Amino acid sequence: MIQTQKIKILALILISAFFLSCDFTPRLHKKILGAQEYIRLQQYRKAISQYELILKDNPPNDIKVKIYYQLGELYSINLGENRKAINYYREIKNFTDSPIWLVKSEERIGEISFTYLKDYKLSEKSYKLLVDFTPRLERFDFYQFRLAQNFLRANEYEQAYGEFLKIQVSTNHKFYVESFYQMGLLNFQKKNWKEAVEDWKEYLKRETRKENLVQTKFLMANAYETMEELKKAYNLYYSILGEYPNTEVLQNRLNSIFHRRVSRKR
């Protein structure tokens, strides 16, 4: 709740920053101040209506761009209507060639599609545009990693494999370590259990965050269990006992393997 409030406050600050550099007529200035006041009062629908009225007056393109972006933010951050938000971010492309605004709007479309809508094909398009942008953008590593994640979640395994492989050949890549974990997930989803285990072994060599190590060991144990390598599975599950957050699930796995091993010996 506190984090949500911080985001909304940040959005309010950005609103003022967006319009400070604009050359307003007195009438336009008054209308924009009215929209900002509605936002300050958390009357977001009224703010949207006010911005829509401003757009009907056909203001200069630089004003339109900022209003469309702000409408996208209102629908996404404040109202949670993400499909509508995307429509407004898309409008920005019709009124500017500015790389800053084109990148900002595409970032928002990609993030909303990935995180909230789970529409990985739509998100994929945004991150492909950002990866291919010339000159290379500052956040290229993130865009490339997110593109690979989209391929994976859309079950486009060949494309995902190719993208993660590109990341793995660059040890300086910000997501170099994480790519081994994701490659393990890819093979796990494809039921290539042995390959998944090997990928995760490589990941464990490089990762230092405890919670990530524990989660990876759990998945490795799951793969061993599926391959009927029950002793390895049991030992790995046991090694994270007291560390894995869901103790009940872990204990059930240990009990199940124990009884299966006993049955084998009869």
C-alpha positions in Angstrom: 0.0 0.0 0.0 2.8 2.4 0.9 4.7 1.5 -2.3 1.5 2.2 -4.4 1.1 5.6 -2.7 4.7 6.4 -3.5 4.2 5.6 -7.2 1.1 7.8 -7.3 3.0 10.7 -5.7 5.8 10.2 -8.2 3.3 10.4 -11.0 2.0 13.7 -9.6 5.6 15.1 -9.6 6.1 14.0 -13.2 2.9 15.7 -14.3 4.2 19.0 -13.2 7.6 18.4 -14.8 6.0 17.3 -18.1 4.2 20.6 -18.6 6.8 23.1 -17.1 8.6 23.6 -20.4 5.4 24.1 -22.5 4.3 27.4 -24.0 0.7 27.7 -22.9 -2.0 30.2 -23.9 -3.8 31.5 -20.7 -6.8 29.4 -21.6 -4.8 26.2 -22.1 -2.8 26.9 -19.0 -6.0 27.1 -16.9 -7.4 23.9 -18.3 -4.1 22.0 -17.6 -4.0 23.4 -14.1 -7.5 22.2 -13.6 -6.6 18.6 -14.7 -3.6 18.7 -12.3 -5.8 19.8 -9.5 -8.2 16.9 -10.1 -5.2 14.5 -9.9 -4.1 16.1 -6.6 -7.5 15.5 -5.2 -7.4 11.9 -6.6 -10.3 12.5 -8.9 -8.8 10.7 -11.7 -11.9 10.3 -13.9 -12.4 14.1 -13.8 -8.8 14.6 -14.7 -9.1 12.3 -17.7 -12.2 14.2 -18.9 -10.4 17.5 -18.6 -7.4 16.2 -20.6 -9.8 14.8 -23.2 -11.4 18.3 -23.5 -8.0 19.8 -24.0 -7.2 17.3 -26.8 -10.4 18.3 -28.6 -9.1 21.9 -28.7 -6.3 20.5 -30.9 -3.3 21.9 -28.9 0.3 21.8 -30.3 1.8 18.4 -30.8 4.2 18.7 -27.9 1.2 19.2 -25.6 -0.7 16.3 -27.2 2.3 14.0 -26.6 2.5 14.9 -22.9 -1.2 14.6 -22.4 -1.4 11.2 -24.1 1.4 10.0 -22.0 -0.3 11.3 -18.8 -3.6 9.7 -19.8 -1.7 6.4 -20.2 -0.3 6.9 -16.7 -3.6 7.7 -15.2 -5.3 4.6 -16.7 -2.4 2.3 -15.7 -1.1 3.5 -12.4 -4.1 5.1 -10.9 -7.0 3.2 -12.3 -5.5 -0.2 -13.3 -7.2 -0.1 -16.7 -4.1 -1.3 -18.6 -5.7 -2.0 -22.0 -6.9 1.6 -22.2 -3.5 2.8 -21.1 -1.8 1.1 -24.0 -4.1 2.8 -26.5 -3.0 6.2 -25.2 0.7 5.3 -25.2 0.3 4.2 -28.8 -1.1 7.6 -29.8 2.2 9.3 -29.0 3.8 7.8 -32.1 1.3 9.8 -34.2 2.5 13.2 -32.9 6.3 13.0 -32.4 9.5 11.6 -33.8 11.3 12.4 -30.6 13.4 9.3 -29.5 12.8 10.1 -25.9 9.0 9.9 -26.1 9.1 7.0 -28.5 11.3 5.0 -26.1 9.3 6.0 -23.0 6.0 5.0 -24.5 7.3 1.7 -25.9 8.8 0.9 -22.5 5.4 1.4 -20.9 3.6 -0.7 -23.4 6.2 -3.5 -23.0 6.1 -3.4 -19.2 2.3 -3.3 -18.9 1.9 -6.1 -21.4 4.5 -8.3 -19.7 3.7 -7.6 -16.0 0.0 -6.9 -15.8 -1.7 -8.2 -19.0 0.6 -11.3 -19.4 0.3 -10.6 -23.1 3.7 -11.8 -24.1 3.3 -11.5 -27.8 2.4 -7.8 -27.4 5.2 -7.3 -25.0 7.6 -9.1 -27.4 6.9 -6.5 -30.1 7.8 -3.6 -27.8 11.0 -5.1 -26.6 12.0 -6.1 -30.1 11.7 -2.5 -31.2 13.7 -1.3 -28.2 16.4 -3.9 -28.8 16.7 -2.9 -32.5 16.7 0.8 -31.8 19.6 2.7 -33.3 21.8 3.9 -31.6 21.8 1.2 -28.9 19.8 2.4 -25.9 21.3 2.6 -22.4 19.0 -0.1 -21.1 19.7 -2.5 -24.0 20.7 -5.4 -21.6 17.3 -5.2 -19.9 15.4 -5.0 -23.1 17.2 -8.1 -24.5 16.6 -10.1 -21.4 13.0 -9.2 -21.3 12.6 -10.1 -24.9 14.1 -13.5 -24.2 11.6 -13.9 -21.2 8.7 -13.0 -23.5 9.8 -15.7 -26.0 10.0 -18.2 -23.2 6.7 -17.4 -21.7 5.1 -17.5 -25.1 6.6 -21.0 -25.5 8.7 -19.8 -28.4 11.6 -21.9 -27.3 14.0 -21.6 -30.3 13.8 -17.8 -30.2 14.2 -17.8 -26.4 17.2 -20.1 -26.6 18.9 -17.9 -29.2 18.4 -14.8 -27.2 19.6 -16.3 -23.9 22.6 -17.7 -25.7 23.5 -14.2 -26.9 23.4 -13.0 -23.3 25.6 -15.9 -22.2 28.4 -15.1 -24.6 28.8 -11.7 -22.9 30.1 -12.0 -19.4 29.6 -8.3 -18.9 25.9 -8.4 -19.7 23.8 -7.3 -16.7 21.8 -10.5 -17.0 24.6 -12.9 -17.7 24.1 -14.9 -14.5 20.3 -14.8 -14.6 20.4 -16.2 -18.2 21.6 -19.6 -16.9 18.6 -19.8 -14.6 16.2 -18.9 -17.4 17.9 -21.4 -19.7 17.2 -24.0 -17.1 13.5 -23.0 -17.0 13.4 -23.3 -20.8 14.8 -26.9 -20.7 12.6 -27.7 -17.7 9.5 -26.6 -19.6 10.6 -28.7 -22.6 11.0 -31.7 -20.3 14.8 -31.8 -21.0 15.4 -32.6 -17.4 19.1 -33.3 -17.6 19.9 -30.2 -19.6 17.9 -28.2 -17.1 19.9 -29.5 -14.2 23.2 -28.7 -16.0 22.0 -25.2 -16.7 21.1 -24.7 -13.0 24.4 -26.1 -11.9 26.1 -23.4 -13.9 23.8 -20.8 -12.4 24.6 -22.0 -8.8 28.3 -21.4 -9.6 27.6 -17.8 -10.2 24.6 -16.8 -8.1 25.1 -15.4 -4.6 21.6 -14.5 -3.5 20.4 -17.0 -0.9 16.7 -17.0 -1.9 17.6 -17.6 -5.5 19.9 -20.5 -4.6 17.2 -22.2 -2.5 14.6 -21.8 -5.3 17.0 -23.2 -7.9 17.9 -26.2 -5.7 14.2 -26.9 -5.3 13.7 -27.0 -9.0 16.8 -29.2 -9.5 15.4 -31.6 -7.0 12.1 -31.6 -8.8 14.0 -32.5 -12.0 15.9 -35.3 -10.3 12.6 -36.6 -8.9 11.1 -36.7 -12.3 14.1 -38.6 -13.7 13.6 -41.1 -10.8 17.0 -40.2 -9.4 15.4 -40.3 -6.0 18.5 -40.2 -3.8 19.8 -37.0 -5.4 16.3 -35.5 -5.2 15.9 -36.4 -1.5 19.4 -35.0 -0.6 18.8 -31.8 -2.4 15.3 -31.3 -0.9 16.8 -32.1 2.5 19.6 -29.6 2.0 17.1 -26.7 1.8 14.9 -27.8 4.7 14.4 -24.8 7.0 15.3 -22.4 4.1 12.6 -23.1 1.5 9.6 -20.8 2.3 6.9 -23.5 2.0 7.9 -26.1 4.6 4.8 -28.2 4.1 5.4 -28.7 0.4 9.0 -29.6 1.0 8.1 -32.0 3.7 5.5 -33.7 1.5 8.2 -34.1 -1.2 10.6 -35.7 1.2 8.0 -38.0 2.6 6.9 -39.0 -0.9 10.4 -39.8 -2.0 11.1 -41.7 1.2 8.1 -44.0 0.7 9.0 -44.5 -2.9 12.5 -45.5 -2.0 11.3 -47.9 0.6 8.9 -49.5 -1.9 11.7 -50.1 -4.3 13.7 -52.1 -1.7 10.8 -54.5 -1.0 
